[in-house]
């Protein structure tokens, strides 16, 4: 869920956001201190700076399916991608999407793989920084993980399709592919 929160903060213009590598489990494995004390927060005059270009609608994505400058990354399982695990009215994937399941970003201990290994994994699948990269899954929770990794790698144009397959797979007017 941390990566989904990162996506939301990123869309609303927060620039100083991080994710704890490995989460609280890694923190406790390292025997670092935890507390239940609540910090005192000083009130500020917060004004979000919406970055609407970081969120795709179904129509925006549909209109760019044949655009060579746009790559689509499906963060779901291979079975969901193939259409054999259906979690919507229709099974399959958005046409042209590349399947990089979100778990592939992680080591066995749930910490991130080294940046160079992540970069090589994405580039090997044609996901390169000079293109706009759109991430999606079922509800954009898993896809937000790929979104975070791509932003961490310095990709300048990463877009989240936050309605994801729950919308695309349930709309008959949108094209799909399946194996």
C-alpha positions in Angstrom: 0.0 0.0 0.0 3.0 2.3 0.5 3.6 2.5 -3.3 -0.1 3.4 -3.9 0.3 6.2 -1.4 3.5 7.3 -3.1 1.6 7.5 -6.4 -1.1 9.6 -4.8 1.5 12.0 -3.3 3.4 12.2 -6.6 0.2 13.1 -8.5 -0.5 15.8 -5.9 3.0 17.3 -6.3 4.8 16.1 -3.2 8.5 15.8 -4.1 9.9 14.6 -0.8 8.3 11.2 -0.5 10.1 7.9 0.1 9.2 4.2 0.8 10.9 2.2 3.5 12.7 -0.5 1.6 11.3 -3.8 2.9 8.7 -2.1 5.0 8.3 -2.4 8.7 9.4 -6.0 8.5 12.8 -5.0 7.3 12.9 -2.3 10.1 12.2 -4.9 12.8 14.6 -7.4 11.3 17.3 -4.8 11.6 16.3 -4.4 15.3 15.5 -0.7 14.9 13.3 1.0 17.4 9.6 1.4 17.1 7.4 3.7 19.0 3.7 4.4 19.6 4.3 8.1 20.4 2.6 10.5 18.1 4.8 13.4 16.9 3.6 16.9 17.3 2.7 18.3 13.9 2.9 22.0 13.1 0.0 23.3 11.1 0.9 24.6 7.6 -0.9 26.1 4.7 -0.9 23.2 2.3 -1.7 23.7 -1.4 -1.4 20.6 -3.6 0.1 21.1 -7.0 -1.9 18.6 -9.1 0.1 16.8 -11.8 -2.8 15.6 -13.9 -0.5 14.4 -16.6 0.6 11.5 -14.3 -2.9 9.9 -14.3 -4.4 8.3 -17.4 -8.0 7.8 -18.2 -9.3 4.9 -20.3 -9.9 7.2 -23.2 -6.5 8.8 -23.0 -4.9 5.3 -23.0 -7.2 4.0 -25.7 -6.3 6.9 -28.0 -2.6 6.1 -27.6 -2.6 2.3 -28.1 -0.8 2.6 -31.4 1.6 5.4 -30.3 5.2 4.1 -30.4 6.1 6.7 -27.8 3.8 5.1 -25.2 4.6 1.8 -23.4 2.1 0.0 -21.2 3.2 -2.1 -18.2 0.8 -4.7 -16.7 1.8 -5.4 -13.1 -0.6 -8.3 -12.7 0.2 -12.0 -12.5 1.0 -13.9 -15.7 -2.4 -15.7 -15.4 -4.3 -12.4 -15.2 -2.3 -11.0 -18.1 -3.1 -14.1 -20.2 -6.8 -14.0 -19.3 -7.0 -17.3 -17.5 -7.4 -15.6 -14.1 -10.4 -13.4 -14.8 -11.1 -10.6 -12.3 -13.5 -8.6 -14.5 -16.2 -9.3 -17.0 -13.5 -10.0 -19.6 -10.1 -11.5 -19.1 -6.9 -10.5 -20.8 -4.9 -7.4 -21.1 -4.7 -3.9 -22.7 -3.4 -4.3 -26.2 0.4 -4.0 -26.5 0.9 -4.2 -22.7 4.1 -5.8 -21.4 3.7 -8.0 -18.3 6.2 -7.2 -15.5 4.5 -8.5 -12.4 5.1 -6.2 -9.5 6.8 -8.9 -7.4 9.7 -9.0 -9.9 10.9 -5.7 -8.5 11.7 -7.5 -5.2 14.2 -9.9 -3.6 13.0 -12.8 -1.6 13.1 -10.7 1.6 10.7 -8.2 0.0 13.4 -5.5 -0.4 14.0 -3.9 -3.7 16.5 -5.4 -6.1 19.5 -3.3 -7.0 18.7 -0.3 -9.2 20.9 -1.6 -12.1 19.1 -5.0 -12.0 15.8 -3.2 -12.1 16.9 -1.0 -14.9 18.1 -3.9 -17.0 14.8 -5.8 -16.4 12.7 -3.0 -17.7 14.9 -2.1 -20.6 15.1 -5.8 -21.7 11.3 -5.6 -22.1 11.4 -2.4 -24.1 10.5 -0.1 -21.2 12.9 2.7 -21.8 13.1 6.2 -20.3 12.5 8.1 -23.6 8.9 6.9 -23.8 5.9 7.6 -21.7 5.3 4.5 -19.5 1.8 3.7 -18.3 1.3 1.3 -15.4 -1.8 -0.6 -14.5 -3.0 -3.8 -12.7 -6.5 -4.5 -11.3 -6.9 -1.4 -9.1 -3.5 0.3 -9.4 -2.2 -1.0 -6.1 0.3 -3.5 -7.6 0.9 -1.2 -10.6 1.8 1.7 -8.2 4.8 -0.5 -7.2 6.0 -0.5 -10.8 5.2 3.2 -11.0 7.4 3.8 -7.9 10.3 1.8 -9.3 10.2 3.6 -12.7 10.2 7.0 -10.9 13.1 5.7 -8.7 15.0 4.8 -11.9 14.5 8.3 -13.1 12.0 7.7 -15.8 10.6 11.2 -16.6 7.2 10.3 -18.0 5.5 7.7 -15.9 1.7 7.7 -15.9 -0.7 5.6 -13.7 -3.9 4.2 -15.1 -5.5 4.2 -11.7 -8.9 2.7 -12.8 -6.9 -0.2 -14.2 -8.4 -3.5 -15.2 -11.4 -3.1 -13.0 -12.5 -0.5 -15.5 -10.9 -1.7 -18.7 -12.0 -5.3 -18.3 -15.6 -4.4 -17.5 -16.1 -2.0 -20.5 -17.2 -3.7 -23.7 -16.1 -0.6 -25.8 -12.4 -1.1 -25.0 -10.2 -3.5 -26.9 -8.4 -6.4 -25.2 -5.8 -9.1 -26.0 -5.6 -12.5 -24.5 -3.6 -15.7 -25.0 
